[in-house]
Amino acid sequence: MAKKNKDLVDFAVTARKYKTKLTAKYKQRKPWVDPNPYEVQSLIPGTIIEVSVKEGEVVQEGEPLLVLEAMKMMNHIQMPFTAKIKKINVNVGDKIPKDMLMIELEAADDDDDEKNVN
């Protein structure tokens, strides 16, 4: 009878079963969590070139939030949905790492939308 190894993990690909040993790096990875829609995070490290919004401002979907330069490319970050800017955690010239919380959002009140339009 074959000796069982507790380090091996079973997985199946197209109905075939395999055994593999997971690396320490894989075991120590951060678990995936659903992203918070009210947080705008950097997907890549870079430098903040421009911030187009102010705290307390109601911004419509598709409007520019900021410009992040990364790998010699200008990444224009746009508003994913209509919301109010709660807090801006970056300034022009800041060098930021991957996954940094750049802008915090909060739900826009209907009263705020009317003030912005008029």
Number of C-alpha atoms within 10 A of each C-alpha: 3 4 5 7 9 7 10 12 11 9 11 9 7 5 7 7 9 11 12 10 11 11 9 8 7 8 9 8 8 7 6 6 6 5 9 10 12 17 16 21 18 17 11 16 16 22 20 21 17 17 16 11 16 14 13 16 16 24 24 17 12 12 16 17 20 21 20 26 18 15 11 8 10 14 16 15 18 17 17 16 16 17 22 22 21 19 15 17 11 18 15 13 13 13 15 19 14 11 12 16 16 17 20 19 24 16 13 19 11 8 8 15 17 10 9 11 7 5
